[in-house]
Amino acid sequence: MVGSPGAHSRRAPAIPFPAARNRMTAMRPALLLAVAAASVAGHHPHAAAESAPPTALTALHCGQLFDAARGSLRGASTVLVEGRRIQSVSAGHHLPEGARRIDLAGMTCLPGLIDLHTHITGETSARSYEDGFRLDPADHALRGTAYAKRTLLAGFTTIRNLGDSGNASIALRNAIEQGYVIGPRIFTAGKSIGTTGGHADPTNGRNAELGGDPGPQDGVVNSADDARKAVRQRYKDGADLIKITSTGGVLSYARNGQNPQFTVAEIEAVVATAKDYGMRVAAHAHGDEGIRRAVVAGVDSIEHGTFMSDATIALMKKHGTWYVPTLSAGAFVADKAKTPGYYPEIVRPKALAIGPQIQQTLARAWRAGVKIAFGTDAAVYPHGGNAHEFVLLVEAGMPPAAALQAATVRAAELLDQSAQLGSLDAGKFADLVAVPGDPLADIEVMESVAFVMKDGVVHKAPAASAD
Ligand SMILES: [Zn+2]
C-alpha cells in the first residue's frame, strides 16, 4: 500500500552485483547460505565468526508446541537444535549429554513467524511526503537496520519485502545474510513495478523538473516489452521475486486507489518473464477489475484485494491464487485519516474508504476457501507491531490455528520455501519463537513474543530461561 514515499527517479551509480548474486537467487536456500558464508569468510572473517551459530547441541524445553501442519498443540516437547538447523522434535523434556538447555516450560513454541508484506526500509508518518524529497537510498538502508531488528524481536524471523527505493532492501538482505546486521531473512522484490502515474511511479505529485519520465529500469512500464525489461532489471539487481501494482493505491499521491493500471498482456509478460528467472509475482490490487486481470494473467498472490467481488473470489479459487489481506494497514490508515494533515488531502478519502473494507473482504474470501497467507504492509504502521494482524484475522472470523498457519506453514508455501521454513521439523532452519500462554485460546499472546531464535541463534529470551 505504501506509495514508495522515499522513492525518486535518481538512480544510484551502476555498481554491478557480483555474478554470484544472480546465480544465488535461483539456488536452494541451503546453497545460498553456504555461498553467502563462503563469501563472508573470504573477505571479512570477523563478521563470519560473530554471526556463526553455536555448533553445540541446544535443547529447547517447550511447555506446548504448535504443530503448524496440523494446526494444533502437541503438549510438552523438546526441540533439539544443532548449528542452524533443527535436529529433532520429540515429546516430553529430555537433555542429551552435553547439550545446553533453554527452559521454555511455561510457553508455547511456534515456528518463526513470516510476514509476507513489508516495506522494511521505510516507515510512513505525517512527514513521509516531504521525506521523499530529502532521503537517499543510504538513509533508507540505515533506517532499515533498525526496523529489521524490531521486526525480528517481534518474532518475525522471515519477511517478504514488497517494494523499496534504491534497492535498499536488497542491500539489507545481503547484510543480514552476511552477519553484519541483525534482522529477519528477507525475500525481496526490490523496486515495485507500476505504470506511468500508477501506484509505483516514484515521481507522482512531483513538479516537472523533479519528476521526469521514469522507465522500466525505475520500475515503470507501459507495454509488454517494458514489462519484460523491468522484470529482467529486477533480476539483475538481485531481487528474489516481483511485485506489481495492478491498481491504484491508498498512499500514492494520486486520485484513484482502485482503477486498473495494467493490461492483461502487460501482466502476462511480467508473469512469463518472472517464471523464466524462477521468481514469483505478487500483485498489489484494491479494485475488482485490477484483481481479476492479475488473477487471469497468473500472478501468485493478490495483496490487499480490498474490493474483490464474489466472482473474483471464485476465480482465485479456480486459479489457486493466494490472498494476502494486510488488515493491519487498512485499520491503521483508516484511523490516521481522521487526523487532518496526517495524509495529503488527495490521499485522505482513499484511506477512509479502503481501510475499513479489507476485513470484510477477508472474511468472505476465508469462508469461500481462498488460500490465505499472512502479510501486514509493515511500514504503513510502525515496524514491530506485525503480530497485531493475528488479532484482526481472528476478529474477521479466522480460527486462531488458521491465522497461525497463515504466518507459518502457509506463508512458507507461498514463498516456495516449504523445505526450509514454516514448521518445526527435523532438517529445517532453527527459526523458533515462544509466547507466554496458549495462542489458540487467546490470540493476543502473539503480541508478547518472549523468545526468538533465528538460524539457531537466540536473539531474545525471558530472564533465567537458560542454564
Ligand atoms: Zn505495501
Residues whose N, C-alpha, C, O or C-beta is under 5 A from the ligand:
A	BS01	ZN	M1 V2 L162 D377
